[in-house]
Amino acid sequence: MNSFTYHRATAVQDAVQDKAGHSGSAYLGGGTNLLDLMKENVERPTHLVSVGKLPLSDIENLPDGGLRLGATATNADTAWHEDVKSRYPLLNQAILAGASPQLRNMATNGGNLMQRTRCYYFYDLATPCNKREPGSGCSAIGGYNRVCGILGTSDACIATHPSDMCVALAALAPTVRVSGPNGERSIAFDDFHRLPGNQPEKDNTLEPGELIVSLDLPAKGFEKNFSYLKLRDRSSYAFALISVAAALELDGNTITDARLALGGVAHKPWRDQEAENLLKGQPATAETFARVAAKVLETAQGQGSNDFKVELARRAIVRALKQAAEGTQTASDVFLNSNP
C-alpha cells in the first residue's frame, strides 16, 4: 500500500495552490482512471487534491450561442442534459457509447480528457514502456499490439487514446479552459492532446499544476446530420478498435461543411482537416466518402497484430459518413469477432 496525503479543495485557486505546494501530487476527480492506475502501481502520487466539490459542475449557455460544460460535471449528467441531447447529439451518442452506466455516473468531463492509454504493456510493470518509464523501450512494437495505433505513431510509442467522448469533441472543436499557477488560459481542443514523438510520457499540453475548468462548445453542433460509429470486440464496456465521429451540413445532396474524427487509431483523437476540406462542395455519395477515407488513411501503418485496423477504419469512415448524410444515426455499436 502506497501512502499519500489528501486535500479536498473548495475553490479553483485553493486546488491549484495546494497542488503546487506538494511535489508528486495529482488532481482527483471521479477517480475512474487514476485510482485504477494507483491500484496497479502504474502511478504513485504522494498527495491527492480532490476537485470533486469545486463549483465546476454547471452546464450553461454562452453569449455566443455555445455551451459551457463544467469540468466536474459527470459524463452521465452531460450526456443527458437537454441542450447536449438536442444541440450536440453527436456528443450525447459518443458519451453513451463509452464505459458503463456506473462509470459514467462517476467520470467527469475534465477527467475524460485526462485518461491515459489502455495499452496492455502500459499496465504491465514487468515489461518496458516508454510512457510509464521514459527510455525503457516500447514492448508493443513487435509485441501483441492489436489495440494500438496506425496513425501518428513513433519509434517510442504506438499507444492510443481510449476516450469516446474526446472523439466527438475533436469533431466539434471546443475550447478547453484551464487555470494554473500562472493564471487562466484557453487551449484549442486539437492542441490539447499530443502525438507521442520522442516524449510519449506527455499525453497533453497542460503546464505543471494546470487544472481543466471547462469545455466551451461552439454554437454549431451539427444536430441534423451526424453519426458516432464505434467498432469493438464486445457490445458493452469495451474500448474502441475503431471509432468515427462524422458530422455534415448539407444543401440538398451537396456537402457545405464537414467534420471527421477517429478514435482507436492514434495517441490523440485524430481529426484530419484536409480530408474534411475534400468533402466540402462534393456530393454526399459513396464515391466521395471512399476518396476521403483514402486520404485519412494514406499514412496509416499497421504494426502486425493490428494490421486489420487499416481496412476496418476505411470501411468505418465510409459507413459513418453515409449514416451522417442520411440522418440515420441509430444504435452505433458493432460487435466484432475476436479475430477479424
Steps between C-alpha positions, in 0.01 A plus 500: 500500500648832390429776749379843390350813648166645395346846471145584396515832317219752544595743223697485175781715638510286814547188284770659286693634799478174693626296205785744445600459865538121479756324285366185339135605533204431272149634452220255586160535335275198459802273537386251235844493337744635760393257771545206260851623423577535869373150578728359227796711621525661158463841663602572860404854601602598851223759534149519353307822447130420476317732258164324520341769717616798295222715350576374148207267438263738320403469135395841375439700184763744375431846356627395155247216480739229617478279806740482796554156652635517853808288558354318801162430341467125463490330163146380579371848587664638188362234264144538629498880525220633280725743312757231429233256381331752271789716381802265517357149447835381365649561845203333667546186292876484552474528879232232517719269290775518763549302820204382709213696660668467840826648371323777310333596828845556655727607212536875445539701182843626598611153601386360166753720324770386742456125448819305444544223247367147545800344321565156651865575568433834669322311778753216515784605731706198394542636145677809362274796416618846399180661624544352846880511512651732236791345314420142596361403157163416347392138546201547270727553199564146389273366775126435519364834384142433389363809677783732399525789256532518124533880462741751654709233671872523572790270574439573868127421529201364307240535778153644437279742690203303643223760525173496305394842622822655372444371146171689481664804659775491237230526233313779683821697571435653844739714702654359819520758779764438764623671814849467642779667696540757223131580467235393252537416133308334218619209286346396168387139538715386208806637683418342837617142440843411362638247256771284662811618315799431721312596820204259519479547877343842428135445409398865467619860490400600854764687696593371848218560748238604245144386562225467240203719597269468199446398138340772289310360202444724197148585389507260204405152617418318172176379659336377175762294318738318729619152591710346774610152399690283746647162404609282788546139604193477721186704518544639850781655701774463240736757353476575130712320246384772262254781561386776267325829573353641179302823467372666183308805384310441176337715235293240324755228427799735504725513805557858616688427824646188654678366806669161528689355797623150584570314822698183562758596238744742664650642819238778480151528351578521128343782299605549137404849381643439151262209461214717627581757232477228235138445603394862465321577175479133408193278465419279797571174318686178574765599245567829681518326835741236366738770370494672837565175686802437276629848583463450876685170488767577242773489769341222710738221597408175672733359763432129450216391727304813407549494122125439464432845642592676176226332300260511794553876531443551128166322512401673823564846355285428194222355712499782754491768229217315323301484826563869563390597148182295527423618852463136604691501829361217709678234706865556411672205665633213290617173650814351348633149524825481692695433178360715219 
